[in-house]
Amino acid sequence: MSEGFRRMLVALDLSPLSDRVVGRLALLPLTEGARVTLLHVVPNSLPSRSQRRAEQDAKKSASRRSDEPREDVPEGCDRR
């Protein structure tokens, strides 16, 4: 049985540095079929207009990240 992470939760702020964080996942010992969840939180304390905009931006970024092929995501990881 191989050792490594089966599940991982990674919090992101969607800045350019977040791309480096995602890239570093390839350096971690992940098991075959590992599930990595990327999380971005939009605070409720924002004014409603700013909150809607932040949610829209986060959805666009998440969609773009999931659609683009990532060479740095370890092979065998579950990408959903």
KOLGU-4560 file (N, C-alpha, C; in nm, 3 decimals, padded with zeros to 5 digits):
<recs>
<n_xx: 00.084 n_yy: -00.118 n_zz: 00.000 ca_xx: 00.000 ca_yy: 00.000 ca_zz: 00.000 c_xx: 00.089 c_yy: 00.125 c_zz: 00.000 mol: A seq: 1 type: MET>
<n_xx: 00.062 n_yy: 00.216 n_zz: -00.092 ca_xx: 00.145 ca_yy: 00.336 ca_zz: -00.100 c_xx: 00.104 c_yy: 00.438 c_zz: 00.005 mol: A seq: 2 type: SER>
<n_xx: 00.201 n_yy: 00.513 n_zz: 00.052 ca_xx: 00.175 ca_yy: 00.616 ca_zz: 00.151 c_xx: 00.162 c_yy: 00.750 c_zz: 00.080 mol: A seq: 3 type: GLU>
<n_xx: 00.079 n_yy: 00.834 n_zz: 00.133 ca_xx: 00.060 ca_yy: 00.967 ca_zz: 00.077 c_xx: -00.077 c_yy: 01.020 c_zz: 00.115 mol: A seq: 4 type: GLY>
<n_xx: -00.103 n_yy: 01.140 n_zz: 00.074 ca_xx: -00.231 ca_yy: 01.203 ca_zz: 00.105 c_xx: -00.340 c_yy: 01.152 c_zz: 00.010 mol: A seq: 5 type: PHE>
<n_xx: -00.455 n_yy: 01.119 n_zz: 00.066 ca_xx: -00.569 ca_yy: 01.079 ca_zz: -00.017 c_xx: -00.661 c_yy: 01.196 c_zz: -00.044 mol: A seq: 6 type: ARG>
<n_xx: -00.668 n_yy: 01.287 n_zz: 00.052 ca_xx: -00.753 ca_yy: 01.404 ca_zz: 00.039 c_xx: -00.679 c_yy: 01.526 c_zz: 00.092 mol: A seq: 7 type: ARG>
<n_xx: -00.700 n_yy: 01.639 n_zz: 00.026 ca_xx: -00.634 ca_yy: 01.761 ca_zz: 00.070 c_xx: -00.726 c_yy: 01.880 c_zz: 00.041 mol: A seq: 8 type: MET>
<n_xx: -00.733 n_yy: 01.973 n_zz: 00.134 ca_xx: -00.808 ca_yy: 02.096 ca_zz: 00.118 c_xx: -00.706 c_yy: 02.209 c_zz: 00.112 mol: A seq: 9 type: LEU>
<n_xx: -00.711 n_yy: 02.289 n_zz: 00.004 ca_xx: -00.615 ca_yy: 02.396 ca_zz: -00.017 c_xx: -00.691 c_yy: 02.528 c_zz: -00.031 mol: A seq: 10 type: VAL>
<n_xx: -00.667 n_yy: 02.620 n_zz: 00.061 ca_xx: -00.731 ca_yy: 02.752 ca_zz: 00.056 c_xx: -00.651 c_yy: 02.844 c_zz: -00.035 mol: A seq: 11 type: ALA>
<n_xx: -00.721 n_yy: 02.914 n_zz: -00.124 ca_xx: -00.657 ca_yy: 03.004 ca_zz: -00.220 c_xx: -00.719 c_yy: 03.143 c_zz: -00.213 mol: A seq: 12 type: LEU>
<n_xx: -00.639 n_yy: 03.245 n_zz: -00.243 ca_xx: -00.693 ca_yy: 03.380 ca_zz: -00.250 c_xx: -00.704 c_yy: 03.428 c_zz: -00.395 mol: A seq: 13 type: ASP>
<n_xx: -00.677 n_yy: 03.342 n_zz: -00.491 ca_xx: -00.688 ca_yy: 03.368 ca_zz: -00.634 c_xx: -00.587 c_yy: 03.470 c_zz: -00.686 mol: A seq: 14 type: LEU>
<n_xx: -00.484 n_yy: 03.497 n_zz: -00.608 ca_xx: -00.377 ca_yy: 03.586 ca_zz: -00.653 c_xx: -00.280 c_yy: 03.505 c_zz: -00.740 mol: A seq: 15 type: SER>
<n_xx: -00.188 n_yy: 03.573 n_zz: -00.808 ca_xx: -00.087 ca_yy: 03.500 ca_zz: -00.886 c_xx: -00.008 c_yy: 03.399 c_zz: -00.801 mol: A seq: 16 type: PRO>
<n_xx: 00.009 n_yy: 03.427 n_zz: -00.673 ca_xx: 00.080 ca_yy: 03.333 ca_zz: -00.587 c_xx: 00.003 c_yy: 03.204 c_zz: -00.569 mol: A seq: 17 type: LEU>
<n_xx: -00.128 n_yy: 03.209 n_zz: -00.587 ca_xx: -00.209 ca_yy: 03.088 ca_zz: -00.576 c_xx: -00.169 c_yy: 02.985 c_zz: -00.681 mol: A seq: 18 type: SER>
<n_xx: -00.129 n_yy: 03.033 n_zz: -00.799 ca_xx: -00.084 ca_yy: 02.941 ca_zz: -00.902 c_xx: 00.038 c_yy: 02.862 c_zz: -00.856 mol: A seq: 19 type: ASP>
<n_xx: 00.125 n_yy: 02.929 n_zz: -00.781 ca_xx: 00.243 ca_yy: 02.860 ca_zz: -00.729 c_xx: 00.203 c_yy: 02.754 c_zz: -00.627 mol: A seq: 20 type: ARG>
<n_xx: 00.101 n_yy: 02.785 n_zz: -00.548 ca_xx: 00.053 ca_yy: 02.687 ca_zz: -00.449 c_xx: 00.000 c_yy: 02.563 c_zz: -00.521 mol: A seq: 21 type: VAL>
<n_xx: -00.079 n_yy: 02.583 n_zz: -00.624 ca_xx: -00.133 ca_yy: 02.471 ca_zz: -00.699 c_xx: -00.019 c_yy: 02.392 c_zz: -00.763 mol: A seq: 22 type: VAL>
<n_xx: 00.079 n_yy: 02.461 n_zz: -00.815 ca_xx: 00.194 ca_yy: 02.395 ca_zz: -00.874 c_xx: 00.272 c_yy: 02.311 c_zz: -00.774 mol: A seq: 23 type: GLY>
<n_xx: 00.276 n_yy: 02.355 n_zz: -00.650 ca_xx: 00.350 ca_yy: 02.281 ca_zz: -00.547 c_xx: 00.281 c_yy: 02.150 c_zz: -00.509 mol: A seq: 24 type: ARG>
<n_xx: 00.154 n_yy: 02.136 n_zz: -00.545 ca_xx: 00.085 ca_yy: 02.010 ca_zz: -00.517 c_xx: 00.159 c_yy: 01.892 c_zz: -00.580 mol: A seq: 25 type: LEU>
<n_xx: 00.222 n_yy: 01.917 n_zz: -00.692 ca_xx: 00.295 ca_yy: 01.810 ca_zz: -00.761 c_xx: 00.412 c_yy: 01.758 c_zz: -00.678 mol: A seq: 26 type: ALA>
<n_xx: 00.456 n_yy: 01.835 n_zz: -00.581 ca_xx: 00.569 ca_yy: 01.794 ca_zz: -00.498 c_xx: 00.526 c_yy: 01.713 c_zz: -00.376 mol: A seq: 27 type: LEU>
<n_xx: 00.396 n_yy: 01.709 n_zz: -00.351 ca_xx: 00.346 ca_yy: 01.638 ca_zz: -00.233 c_xx: 00.322 c_yy: 01.491 c_zz: -00.264 mol: A seq: 28 type: LEU>
<n_xx: 00.336 n_yy: 01.408 n_zz: -00.163 ca_xx: 00.310 ca_yy: 01.265 ca_zz: -00.183 c_xx: 00.159 c_yy: 01.238 c_zz: -00.183 mol: A seq: 29 type: PRO>
<n_xx: 00.100 n_yy: 01.237 n_zz: -00.302 ca_xx: -00.042 ca_yy: 01.210 ca_zz: -00.316 c_xx: -00.062 c_yy: 01.067 c_zz: -00.365 mol: A seq: 30 type: LEU>
<n_xx: -00.165 n_yy: 01.001 n_zz: -00.315 ca_xx: -00.192 ca_yy: 00.865 ca_zz: -00.358 c_xx: -00.262 c_yy: 00.866 c_zz: -00.493 mol: A seq: 31 type: THR>
<n_xx: -00.262 n_yy: 00.752 n_zz: -00.559 ca_xx: -00.336 ca_yy: 00.736 ca_zz: -00.686 c_xx: -00.483 c_yy: 00.767 c_zz: -00.660 mol: A seq: 32 type: GLU>
<n_xx: -00.542 n_yy: 00.854 n_zz: -00.742 ca_xx: -00.682 ca_yy: 00.891 ca_zz: -00.726 c_xx: -00.707 c_yy: 00.991 c_zz: -00.614 mol: A seq: 33 type: GLY>
<n_xx: -00.602 n_yy: 01.058 n_zz: -00.566 ca_xx: -00.618 ca_yy: 01.155 ca_zz: -00.457 c_xx: -00.717 c_yy: 01.264 c_zz: -00.499 mol: A seq: 34 type: ALA>
<n_xx: -00.787 n_yy: 01.316 n_zz: -00.401 ca_xx: -00.881 ca_yy: 01.426 ca_zz: -00.426 c_xx: -00.829 c_yy: 01.551 c_zz: -00.358 mol: A seq: 35 type: ARG>
<n_xx: -00.804 n_yy: 01.654 n_zz: -00.439 ca_xx: -00.758 ca_yy: 01.784 ca_zz: -00.388 c_xx: -00.870 c_yy: 01.883 c_zz: -00.412 mol: A seq: 36 type: VAL>
<n_xx: -00.915 n_yy: 01.948 n_zz: -00.305 ca_xx: -01.021 ca_yy: 02.048 ca_zz: -00.313 c_xx: -00.959 c_yy: 02.186 c_zz: -00.298 mol: A seq: 37 type: THR>
<n_xx: -00.984 n_yy: 02.273 n_zz: -00.397 ca_xx: -00.938 ca_yy: 02.411 ca_zz: -00.390 c_xx: -01.053 c_yy: 02.495 c_zz: -00.337 mol: A seq: 38 type: LEU>
<n_xx: -01.025 n_yy: 02.579 n_zz: -00.237 ca_xx: -01.130 ca_yy: 02.656 ca_zz: -00.169 c_xx: -01.096 c_yy: 02.804 c_zz: -00.171 mol: A seq: 39 type: LEU>
<n_xx: -01.194 n_yy: 02.884 n_zz: -00.208 ca_xx: -01.182 ca_yy: 03.030 ca_zz: -00.199 c_xx: -01.306 c_yy: 03.080 c_zz: -00.126 mol: A seq: 40 type: HIS>
<n_xx: -01.289 n_yy: 03.164 n_zz: -00.026 ca_xx: -01.400 ca_yy: 03.213 ca_zz: 00.056 c_xx: -01.422 c_yy: 03.361 c_zz: 00.026 mol: A seq: 41 type: VAL>
<n_xx: -01.549 n_yy: 03.396 n_zz: 00.003 ca_xx: -01.588 ca_yy: 03.536 ca_zz: -00.013 c_xx: -01.656 c_yy: 03.578 c_zz: 00.117 mol: A seq: 42 type: VAL>
<n_xx: -01.599 n_yy: 03.677 n_zz: 00.187 ca_xx: -01.655 ca_yy: 03.716 ca_zz: 00.317 c_xx: -01.794 c_yy: 03.779 c_zz: 00.306 mol: A seq: 43 type: PRO>
<n_xx: -01.881 n_yy: 03.746 n_zz: 00.401 ca_xx: -02.015 ca_yy: 03.805 ca_zz: 00.407 c_xx: -02.011 c_yy: 03.951 c_zz: 00.449 mol: A seq: 44 type: ASN>
<n_xx: -01.900 n_yy: 03.997 n_zz: 00.501 ca_xx: -01.891 ca_yy: 04.134 ca_zz: 00.552 c_xx: -01.877 c_yy: 04.238 c_zz: 00.441 mol: A seq: 45 type: SER>
<n_xx: -01.856 n_yy: 04.194 n_zz: 00.318 ca_xx: -01.845 ca_yy: 04.290 ca_zz: 00.207 c_xx: -01.982 c_yy: 04.350 c_zz: 00.175 mol: A seq: 46 type: LEU>
<n_xx: -01.984 n_yy: 04.473 n_zz: 00.125 ca_xx: -02.111 ca_yy: 04.527 ca_zz: 00.077 c_xx: -02.165 c_yy: 04.434 c_zz: -00.033 mol: A seq: 47 type: PRO>
<n_xx: -02.298 n_yy: 04.426 n_zz: -00.045 ca_xx: -02.360 ca_yy: 04.327 ca_zz: -00.134 c_xx: -02.309 c_yy: 04.336 c_zz: -00.278 mol: A seq: 48 type: SER>
<n_xx: -02.289 n_yy: 04.457 n_zz: -00.329 ca_xx: -02.239 ca_yy: 04.471 ca_zz: -00.466 c_xx: -02.098 c_yy: 04.415 c_zz: -00.480 mol: A seq: 49 type: ARG>
<n_xx: -02.013 n_yy: 04.445 n_zz: -00.383 ca_xx: -01.876 ca_yy: 04.394 ca_zz: -00.384 c_xx: -01.874 c_yy: 04.243 c_zz: -00.366 mol: A seq: 50 type: SER>
<n_xx: -01.964 n_yy: 04.191 n_zz: -00.284 ca_xx: -01.971 ca_yy: 04.048 ca_zz: -00.261 c_xx: -02.012 c_yy: 03.975 c_zz: -00.389 mol: A seq: 51 type: GLN>
<n_xx: -02.113 n_yy: 04.028 n_zz: -00.460 ca_xx: -02.154 ca_yy: 03.966 ca_zz: -00.587 c_xx: -02.040 c_yy: 03.966 c_zz: -00.687 mol: A seq: 52 type: ARG>
<n_xx: -01.968 n_yy: 04.077 n_zz: -00.695 ca_xx: -01.855 ca_yy: 04.087 ca_zz: -00.788 c_xx: -01.745 c_yy: 03.987 c_zz: -00.750 mol: A seq: 53 type: ARG>
<n_xx: -01.715 n_yy: 03.977 n_zz: -00.621 ca_xx: -01.613 ca_yy: 03.884 ca_zz: -00.576 c_xx: -01.654 c_yy: 03.739 c_zz: -00.606 mol: A seq: 54 type: ALA>
<n_xx: -01.781 n_yy: 03.707 n_zz: -00.588 ca_xx: -01.831 ca_yy: 03.573 ca_zz: -00.618 c_xx: -01.820 c_yy: 03.544 c_zz: -00.768 mol: A seq: 55 type: GLU>
<n_xx: -01.856 n_yy: 03.642 n_zz: -00.851 ca_xx: -01.845 ca_yy: 03.624 ca_zz: -00.996 c_xx: -01.699 c_yy: 03.603 c_zz: -01.037 mol: A seq: 56 type: GLN>
<n_xx: -01.611 n_yy: 03.683 n_zz: -00.983 ca_xx: -01.468 ca_yy: 03.670 ca_zz: -01.015 c_xx: -01.414 c_yy: 03.534 c_zz: -00.971 mol: A seq: 57 type: ASP>
<n_xx: -01.456 n_yy: 03.489 n_zz: -00.853 ca_xx: -01.411 ca_yy: 03.359 ca_zz: -00.803 c_xx: -01.462 c_yy: 03.246 c_zz: -00.891 mol: A seq: 58 type: ALA>
<n_xx: -01.587 n_yy: 03.253 n_zz: -00.935 ca_xx: -01.642 ca_yy: 03.150 ca_zz: -01.022 c_xx: -01.570 c_yy: 03.145 c_zz: -01.156 mol: A seq: 59 type: LYS>
<n_xx: -01.540 n_yy: 03.263 n_zz: -01.211 ca_xx: -01.466 ca_yy: 03.267 ca_zz: -01.338 c_xx: -01.328 c_yy: 03.205 c_zz: -01.321 mol: A seq: 60 type: LYS>
<n_xx: -01.261 n_yy: 03.241 n_zz: -01.214 ca_xx: -01.126 ca_yy: 03.189 ca_zz: -01.190 c_xx: -01.129 c_yy: 03.038 c_zz: -01.168 mol: A seq: 61 type: SER>
<n_xx: -01.225 n_yy: 02.991 n_zz: -01.091 ca_xx: -01.235 ca_yy: 02.847 ca_zz: -01.066 c_xx: -01.266 c_yy: 02.771 c_zz: -01.194 mol: A seq: 62 type: ALA>
<n_xx: -01.352 n_yy: 02.827 n_zz: -01.276 ca_xx: -01.387 ca_yy: 02.761 ca_zz: -01.402 c_xx: -01.265 c_yy: 02.756 c_zz: -01.493 mol: A seq: 63 type: SER>
<n_xx: -01.193 n_yy: 02.865 n_zz: -01.501 ca_xx: -01.074 ca_yy: 02.872 ca_zz: -01.585 c_xx: -00.969 c_yy: 02.773 c_zz: -01.536 mol: A seq: 64 type: ARG>
<n_xx: -00.951 n_yy: 02.763 n_zz: -01.405 ca_xx: -00.852 ca_yy: 02.671 ca_zz: -01.348 c_xx: -00.889 c_yy: 02.526 c_zz: -01.375 mol: A seq: 65 type: ARG>
<n_xx: -01.018 n_yy: 02.494 n_zz: -01.369 ca_xx: -01.057 ca_yy: 02.354 ca_zz: -01.388 c_xx: -01.057 c_yy: 02.315 c_zz: -01.535 mol: A seq: 66 type: SER>
<n_xx: -01.074 n_yy: 02.411 n_zz: -01.625 ca_xx: -01.078 ca_yy: 02.382 ca_zz: -01.768 c_xx: -00.940 c_yy: 02.369 c_zz: -01.830 mol: A seq: 67 type: ASP>
<n_xx: -00.843 n_yy: 02.440 n_zz: -01.777 ca_xx: -00.710 ca_yy: 02.438 ca_zz: -01.838 c_xx: -00.632 c_yy: 02.315 c_zz: -01.794 mol: A seq: 68 type: GLU>
<n_xx: -00.565 n_yy: 02.251 n_zz: -01.887 ca_xx: -00.483 ca_yy: 02.135 ca_zz: -01.847 c_xx: -00.366 c_yy: 02.182 c_zz: -01.762 mol: A seq: 69 type: PRO>
<n_xx: -00.338 n_yy: 02.111 n_zz: -01.657 ca_xx: -00.229 ca_yy: 02.148 ca_zz: -01.568 c_xx: -00.126 c_yy: 02.039 c_zz: -01.568 mol: A seq: 70 type: ARG>
<n_xx: -00.010 n_yy: 02.070 n_zz: -01.618 ca_xx: 00.098 ca_yy: 01.972 ca_zz: -01.620 c_xx: 00.153 c_yy: 01.947 c_zz: -01.480 mol: A seq: 71 type: GLU>
<n_xx: 00.131 n_yy: 02.044 n_zz: -01.389 ca_xx: 00.190 ca_yy: 02.031 ca_zz: -01.257 c_xx: 00.100 c_yy: 01.958 c_zz: -01.158 mol: A seq: 72 type: ASP>
<n_xx: -00.021 n_yy: 01.917 n_zz: -01.198 ca_xx: -00.106 ca_yy: 01.837 ca_zz: -01.111 c_xx: -00.065 c_yy: 01.692 c_zz: -01.128 mol: A seq: 73 type: VAL>
<n_xx: -00.036 n_yy: 01.625 n_zz: -01.020 ca_xx: 00.014 ca_yy: 01.488 ca_zz: -01.029 c_xx: -00.080 c_yy: 01.396 c_zz: -01.106 mol: A seq: 74 type: PRO>
<n_xx: -00.022 n_yy: 01.310 n_zz: -01.187 ca_xx: -00.098 ca_yy: 01.214 ca_zz: -01.264 c_xx: -00.172 c_yy: 01.122 c_zz: -01.169 mol: A seq: 75 type: GLU>
<n_xx: -00.296 n_yy: 01.090 n_zz: -01.204 ca_xx: -00.375 ca_yy: 00.999 ca_zz: -01.120 c_xx: -00.462 c_yy: 01.072 c_zz: -01.020 mol: A seq: 76 type: GLY>
<n_xx: -00.446 n_yy: 01.205 n_zz: -01.005 ca_xx: -00.532 ca_yy: 01.280 ca_zz: -00.914 c_xx: -00.669 c_yy: 01.300 c_zz: -00.979 mol: A seq: 77 type: CYS>
<n_xx: -00.771 n_yy: 01.299 n_zz: -00.895 ca_xx: -00.907 ca_yy: 01.318 ca_zz: -00.941 c_xx: -00.930 c_yy: 01.468 c_zz: -00.961 mol: A seq: 78 type: ASP>
<n_xx: -00.947 n_yy: 01.511 n_zz: -01.087 ca_xx: -00.969 ca_yy: 01.654 ca_zz: -01.117 c_xx: -01.115 c_yy: 01.675 c_zz: -01.149 mol: A seq: 79 type: ARG>
<n_xx: -01.188 n_yy: 01.739 n_zz: -01.059 ca_xx: -01.329 ca_yy: 01.772 ca_zz: -01.084 c_xx: -01.350 c_yy: 01.918 c_zz: -01.062 mol: A seq: 80 type: ARG>
</recs>
